[in-house]
Amino acid sequence: MLKRGERGQAIIMMVGVLTVIFAVAAAVVDVGLWLAERGSVQRAADFAALAGSQDLPLDDGLAEASALDWAARNGYPDGVNGVDVTVELLCKNTFPDPPAGICTNTNPAGGPSACLAGSGCDGLRVIISKPAGRLFTSIFGVGEVHVASGAAAGLDIYSQPVDAMVLLDATGSMGRTCNVLAPPEGCPPENVVCDPEDDNDGCPIKEARDGANAFIDILLARGGPTQVGFAPYRGCYNPPRLFDACAPAVNVVSLSDDADVLHAGVSQTTSVGGTGTNDCLAVLKALEVLNGAGAAQSEDARRFMIILSDGDHTYNANAVGDAQPPAACAASEPLSDPRDPYIGDFCMPEPAHPSEAELDGRTLVMANELKTQGVSIYVVGLGVCGDDDGRTASDAGYCDGVGDAAHDYAANQRLLKCLASSPSQYYRVTSAQQLGDIFQLIAWEIVGRGLIQ
């Protein structure tokens, strides 16, 4: 038994131990908060650097202004609430005799060198710093902490032909009337912003069209041998499937350098439900166009596929018939489940129907075939179920699970991440109004303005 004095000492020791435990826990919470903030700062710096690089080497003043604007768009306005955004001009090319109007790299150790404004700078670095948020550490006398991150982007000079294929989800989930066979109440909540014509700012299909048109303009402005193809997709195409809700085949544009023809195909794309979603059909269309008549045949041609999707396959009886969908993208499971004729619920927590899981697997196989042919795939995920699981296609075994009938919260984002050629080529957006910016970022990267590793 402890004597009275010893009991007092034990209480003091216990208070001391609990204080230490609380301090450690508090530090862990705040450090976790700082790491999350640093990730957000890094993404903002990446976007700002890529955006600024589009104006180089012609106008470094506008490049700096664009970088600052994009930092502000992503929540980090220079000079506000302690945020500091620094833009440094760089020269990255290593050509012994660079083209007229392009700077000369003077860094003998490799990597970009500093560049004077007005000398044809072809790169820039954006560094963002901000006071870190604190929940507990200030209690223990810890001074102000800053989180900072930087990114550099620059212009690469390519002479190779470029072929790029853009694929837009044009199903009901992209507009206000989500299914021609069901009332609008079945739509995702964010689609209430769409007017009856699906043509107002913020409406997913309208923002997708604008993003695709901006992408086309940026690529074709590159000059040289550049071609773009376009296709909307649903669960089938009309023709050959003679059903009004199928994606109109007339809106598919084979590889072309005619901006007017491409814009016409994009602008006629509408949101119509009733045939489900078949991403496999979209990838198959890219395979046909990128390997079809008019495709660049030279070995050094650079080829790309860009697909907008929520990753949610809904195999639908309305899409089946008249040679649609093609055998490569048709599920072998008979349409016997009561949910098959139209799966009207989004983000279902139960395991996927076998037809959905099968199409997930077929889509990835087809995408991998494109990758083996040298096609670089970008994926834009809009309305993807659940929170990001934090995993990437580079994680061991992650893509092996595609097609395993996991519920939508896991299966949809996994499919999209594994379709992309690299983790950096998967963009998950939470608002349709981000689509224009993302499509432009991808276009800038393709034409040679990318992050400097």
C-alpha positions in Angstrom: 0.0 0.0 0.0 1.3 3.5 -0.9 1.7 5.9 1.9 -0.1 9.3 1.6 3.1 11.1 0.5 3.8 8.4 -2.1 0.3 8.7 -3.5 0.9 12.4 -4.0 4.1 11.6 -5.9 2.3 9.1 -8.1 -0.3 11.6 -9.0 2.4 14.1 -10.0 4.1 11.5 -12.0 0.8 10.5 -13.7 0.1 14.1 -14.6 3.6 14.4 -16.0 3.2 11.3 -18.1 -0.2 12.3 -19.4 1.2 15.7 -20.3 3.9 14.1 -22.3 1.4 11.8 -24.1 -0.8 14.7 -24.9 2.1 16.8 -26.2 3.2 13.9 -28.5 -0.4 13.3 -29.7 -0.8 17.1 -30.3 2.4 17.2 -32.3 1.4 14.2 -34.4 -2.0 15.8 -35.2 -0.3 19.1 -36.2 2.4 17.4 -38.2 -0.3 15.4 -40.1 -2.1 18.7 -40.8 1.2 20.2 -42.1 1.8 17.3 -44.5 -1.7 17.6 -45.9 -1.2 21.3 -46.4 2.1 20.7 -48.1 0.4 18.3 -50.6 -2.2 21.1 -51.4 0.6 23.6 -51.8 2.5 21.3 -54.1 -0.5 20.7 -56.3 -1.1 24.5 -56.5 2.6 25.1 -57.4 2.4 22.4 -60.1 -0.7 23.9 -61.7 0.7 27.5 -61.5 4.0 26.4 -63.1 2.3 24.6 -66.0 -0.1 27.5 -66.5 2.7 30.1 -66.6 4.8 28.1 -69.0 2.2 28.3 -71.7 3.2 32.0 -72.4 6.9 31.2 -72.7 9.1 32.1 -74.5 7.1 34.9 -76.1 5.9 36.9 -73.0 7.6 36.2 -69.7 5.6 39.0 -68.0 2.4 37.3 -68.9 3.8 34.0 -67.9 4.5 35.3 -64.4 1.0 36.9 -64.2 -0.6 33.6 -65.2 1.4 31.6 -62.6 0.3 34.0 -59.9 -3.3 33.9 -61.1 -3.3 30.1 -61.0 -1.8 30.0 -57.5 -4.6 32.3 -56.4 -7.2 30.2 -58.1 -6.0 27.2 -56.1 -6.3 29.1 -52.8 -2.9 30.8 -52.5 -3.1 34.5 -53.5 0.3 36.2 -53.2 0.5 38.5 -50.2 -2.8 37.5 -48.6 -2.8 35.9 -45.1 0.9 35.4 -45.1 1.0 33.5 -48.5 4.2 34.2 -50.5 4.3 33.2 -54.2 7.7 33.5 -56.0 8.1 33.1 -59.7 11.6 32.5 -61.1 12.4 32.5 -64.8 14.5 29.6 -66.1 16.4 28.5 -69.2 16.2 24.7 -69.5 17.0 23.8 -73.1 20.4 22.1 -73.8 20.5 22.7 -77.6 24.0 23.8 -78.6 22.4 26.2 -81.1 18.9 26.9 -79.9 16.2 28.3 -82.3 15.9 32.1 -82.6 14.2 33.6 -79.6 15.1 30.8 -77.2 17.6 31.3 -74.4 20.8 29.3 -73.8 21.3 27.2 -70.7 24.4 28.3 -68.9 24.3 25.8 -66.1 27.4 23.4 -66.5 26.1 21.1 -63.7 22.9 20.2 -65.6 19.4 21.3 -64.8 17.9 24.7 -65.7 19.8 27.9 -65.2 18.5 31.3 -64.1 17.1 33.4 -67.0 16.9 37.2 -67.5 13.5 38.5 -68.5 13.2 39.2 -72.2 15.9 36.7 -73.3 13.6 33.9 -74.5 13.2 32.1 -71.2 11.7 28.7 -71.7 10.9 27.7 -68.2 9.8 29.0 -64.8 9.7 27.9 -61.2 6.9 28.7 -58.8 7.5 28.5 -55.0 4.6 28.9 -52.6 5.0 29.4 -48.9 2.3 29.9 -46.2 1.9 29.8 -42.5 1.0 26.3 -41.4 -2.2 25.7 -39.6 -1.9 24.7 -36.0 -4.3 23.0 -33.6 -2.2 22.3 -30.6 1.5 23.0 -30.9 1.1 26.7 -30.2 0.0 25.7 -26.7 3.5 24.3 -26.1 5.3 27.4 -27.2 6.1 26.2 -30.7 6.7 29.3 -33.0 5.2 29.9 -36.3 5.7 27.1 -38.9 5.6 27.6 -42.6 4.9 25.0 -45.3 6.4 25.5 -48.7 6.7 23.7 -52.0 7.9 24.5 -55.5 7.5 23.2 -59.0 9.2 24.0 -62.3 7.8 23.7 -65.8 9.2 24.5 -69.2 8.9 24.2 -72.9 10.3 21.2 -74.8 10.8 21.6 -78.6 9.2 18.7 -80.5 9.1 18.2 -84.2 7.4 14.8 -84.2 3.8 14.4 -85.5 1.2 14.3 -82.8 -2.1 12.4 -82.9 -4.5 12.8 -80.0 -8.0 11.3 -79.3 -10.5 13.0 -77.0 -13.3 10.9 -75.5 -16.2 12.5 -73.6 -18.7 10.7 -71.4 -22.1 11.9 -72.9 -24.4 9.8 -70.7 -27.2 11.1 -68.6 -25.0 11.6 -65.6 -23.4 14.5 -67.4 -26.7 16.5 -67.6 -29.9 17.3 -65.9 -32.1 14.6 -67.4 -30.0 11.7 -66.4 -32.1 9.0 -68.0 -34.7 9.2 -70.8 -36.5 6.3 -69.0 -36.4 7.7 -65.5 -37.1 11.1 -63.8 -34.4 13.7 -63.2 -34.5 12.8 -59.4 -32.2 9.9 -60.3 -29.4 12.3 -61.2 -26.3 13.0 -59.1 -26.9 16.0 -56.8 -24.4 18.2 -58.6 -26.4 18.0 -61.8 -29.2 20.2 -60.5 -27.1 23.1 -61.8 -27.9 22.2 -65.3 -30.7 24.0 -67.1 -33.1 22.0 -69.3 -30.8 22.5 -72.3 -27.7 21.5 -70.4 -26.0 24.6 -71.8 -25.3 26.8 -68.7 -22.0 27.3 -66.9 -21.4 24.6 -64.3 -23.3 22.0 -66.2 -21.0 19.0 -66.6 -21.6 18.3 -70.3 -21.3 22.0 -71.2 -18.0 22.4 -69.2 -16.8 19.1 -70.9 -17.5 20.6 -74.3 -15.7 23.8 -73.5 -12.7 21.9 -72.1 -12.5 19.7 -75.2 -12.7 22.7 -77.6 -9.9 24.5 -75.6 -7.8 21.4 -75.8 -8.3 21.2 -79.6 -7.3 24.9 -80.0 -4.1 24.6 -78.0 -2.9 21.5 -79.8 -3.7 22.8 -83.3 -2.0 26.1 -82.5 1.2 24.1 -82.0 1.5 23.9 -85.8 3.4 21.2 -87.5 2.0 17.7 -88.1 -0.8 17.7 -85.4 -4.1 15.9 -85.6 -6.9 15.5 -83.1 -9.8 13.1 -83.1 -13.0 13.3 -81.0 -15.8 10.9 -79.9 -18.6 11.1 -77.4 -19.6 7.8 -75.9 -22.4 6.1 -74.0 -23.4 2.4 -74.1 -23.7 2.2 -77.9 -23.4 4.1 -81.1 -26.3 5.0 -83.6 -25.7 3.6 -86.1 -25.4 0.7 -86.0 -27.7 0.5 -83.0 -30.8 2.2 -84.2 -31.8 3.7 -80.8 -32.1 7.4 -80.2 -30.3 7.3 -76.9 -27.1 5.8 -78.3 -24.2 8.2 -79.0 -24.6 9.7 -82.6 -21.9 8.2 -84.8 -22.0 11.4 -86.9 -20.4 13.3 -84.0 -17.3 11.1 -84.1 -14.5 12.9 -85.8 -11.5 11.0 -87.2 -8.0 12.5 -86.9 -8.1 16.0 -88.4 -6.3 19.3 -88.3 -9.5 21.2 -89.2 -10.5 23.0 -86.0 -14.0 23.8 -87.4 -14.8 20.2 -88.1 -13.6 19.1 -84.6 -15.5 21.9 -82.9 -18.7 20.9 -84.7 -18.4 17.4 -83.4 -17.8 18.6 -79.9 -20.5 21.3 -79.9 -23.2 18.8 -81.1 -22.5 16.5 -78.2 -25.4 16.3 -75.7 -26.1 14.4 -72.5 -28.6 11.6 -73.0 -29.4 8.7 -70.6 -30.9 5.3 -71.2 -28.1 3.2 -72.6 -25.8 3.0 -69.6 -22.0 3.7 -69.7 -19.4 1.6 -71.5 -15.8 3.0 -71.1 -14.6 -0.1 -73.0 -16.5 1.2 -76.0 -14.7 4.5 -75.7 -11.2 2.9 -75.5 -12.1 0.7 -78.5 -13.1 3.8 -80.5 -9.7 5.4 -79.7 -7.9 2.2 -80.8 -9.8 2.4 -84.1 -9.2 6.1 -84.8 -5.5 6.2 -83.7 -4.7 3.2 -85.9 -7.1 4.1 -88.7 -6.7 6.0 -92.0 -5.0 9.3 -91.6 -3.0 8.4 -88.5 0.6 9.4 -88.3 2.6 6.4 -89.4 6.2 7.6 -88.6 7.9 5.7 -85.8 8.6 8.9 -83.8 4.9 10.1 -83.9 3.6 10.9 -80.4 0.1 9.6 -79.7 -2.3 10.4 -76.9 -5.7 9.4 -75.6 -7.7 11.6 -73.2 -10.9 10.2 -71.6 -13.4 11.9 -69.3 -15.3 9.4 -67.2 -16.7 8.7 -63.8 -15.5 5.1 -64.1 -18.9 3.6 -63.4 -19.9 1.0 -65.9 -23.6 0.4 -66.2 -24.2 -2.3 -68.7 -27.7 -1.8 -70.1 -30.2 -3.8 -72.1 -31.1 -0.8 -74.2 -27.5 -0.8 -75.6 -27.6 -4.4 -76.8 -28.6 -5.1 -80.4 -27.7 -4.2 -84.0 -24.1 -5.2 -83.5 -23.8 -3.0 -80.4 -21.8 -3.0 -78.3 -19.1 -4.8 -80.3 -18.1 -8.2 -79.0 -14.9 -6.8 -77.5 -16.9 -4.6 -75.2 -20.0 -6.8 -74.6 -20.4 -8.6 -71.3 -20.9 -12.3 -71.5 -23.2 -12.4 -68.5 -26.9 -12.7 -69.7 -29.0 -9.7 -68.9 -31.1 -11.5 -66.3 -30.5 -9.5 -63.1 -33.4 -7.1 -62.2 -30.9 -4.3 -62.0 -29.6 -4.8 -65.5 -32.2 -3.0 -67.7 -31.2 0.3 -66.1 -29.0 0.7 -63.0 -30.4 4.0 -61.8 -28.5 4.3 -58.5 -25.1 6.0 -58.4 -22.2 4.8 -56.2 -23.8 1.6 -55.0 -22.1 0.1 -51.9 -22.8 -3.5 -52.8 -20.5 -5.6 -55.0 -20.7 -4.8 -58.7 -22.9 -6.8 -61.0 -20.8 -9.4 -62.9 -21.3 -7.5 -66.2 -19.8 -4.3 -64.7 -16.8 -6.1 -63.3 -16.2 -7.9 -66.6 -16.3 -4.6 -68.5 -13.8 -3.1 -66.0 -11.4 -5.8 -66.9 -12.0 -5.6 -70.6 -11.5 -1.9 -70.6 -8.1 -2.1 -68.9 -6.9 -4.9 -71.2 -7.8 -2.7 -74.2 -6.1 0.4 -72.7 -3.0 -1.7 -72.0 -2.9 -2.7 -75.7 -2.9 1.0 -76.6 0.0 1.6 -74.1 2.0 -1.2 -75.7 1.5 0.7 -79.1 3.1 3.8 -77.5 -0.2 5.7 -76.8 0.0 7.8 -73.7 -3.3 7.9 -71.8 -4.7 10.8 -69.7 -7.8 10.2 -67.6 -10.0 12.9 -66.1 -12.3 11.6 -63.4 -15.5 13.6 -62.7 -18.1 12.5 -60.2 -16.0 9.5 -59.1 -17.5 7.6 -56.2 -16.1 8.0 -52.6 -13.0 9.6 -51.3 -9.7 9.1 -53.0 -8.1 6.0 -51.5 -4.6 7.4 -51.7 -3.3 4.6 -53.8 -1.9 4.8 -57.3 -1.4 2.4 -60.2 2.3 2.1 -59.2 1.3 0.4 -55.9 2.1 -3.3 -56.1 -1.0 -5.4 -56.9 -3.4 -2.4 -57.1 -4.3 -2.8 -60.8 -4.5 -6.6 -60.4 -7.9 -6.1 -58.7 -9.6 -4.4 -61.6 -12.6 -6.5 -62.5 -12.9 -8.2 -59.1 -16.5 -7.0 -58.5 -15.6 -4.6 -55.7 -18.2 -2.0 -54.9 -18.3 1.3 -56.8 -16.4 3.3 -54.1 -13.3 1.1 -54.7 -13.8 -0.2 -58.3 -14.5 3.0 -60.2 -11.4 5.1 -59.0 -9.2 2.0 -59.4 -10.2 1.5 -63.0 -9.6 5.1 -63.9 -6.2 5.3 -62.1 -5.1 2.1 -63.9 -6.2 3.3 -67.3 -3.9 6.3 -67.0 -0.3 5.8 -68.3 1.1 7.2 -65.0 -0.2 8.5 -61.7 0.5 12.0 -62.8 -1.8 11.5 -65.8 -4.9 10.9 -63.7 -6.8 14.0 -62.7 -9.7 13.7 -60.3 -11.9 16.8 -60.3 -14.7 17.5 -57.8 -16.4 20.2 -59.8 -17.4 20.4 -63.5 -16.1 23.9 -63.6 -12.5 22.6 -63.2 -12.8 20.7 -66.5 -11.7 23.6 -68.7 -8.5 24.1 -66.7 -7.6 20.4 -66.6 -8.1 19.9 -70.3 -5.9 23.0 -71.0 -3.2 21.6 -68.6 -3.1 18.3 -70.4 -2.9 20.1 -73.8 0.0 22.3 -72.6 1.8 19.2 -71.4 1.3 17.4 -74.7 2.6 20.3 -76.8 5.7 20.4 -74.7 5.1 22.4 -71.6 5.5 19.9 -68.8 6.8 19.8 -65.3 10.6 19.6 -65.1 11.6 16.5 -63.1 
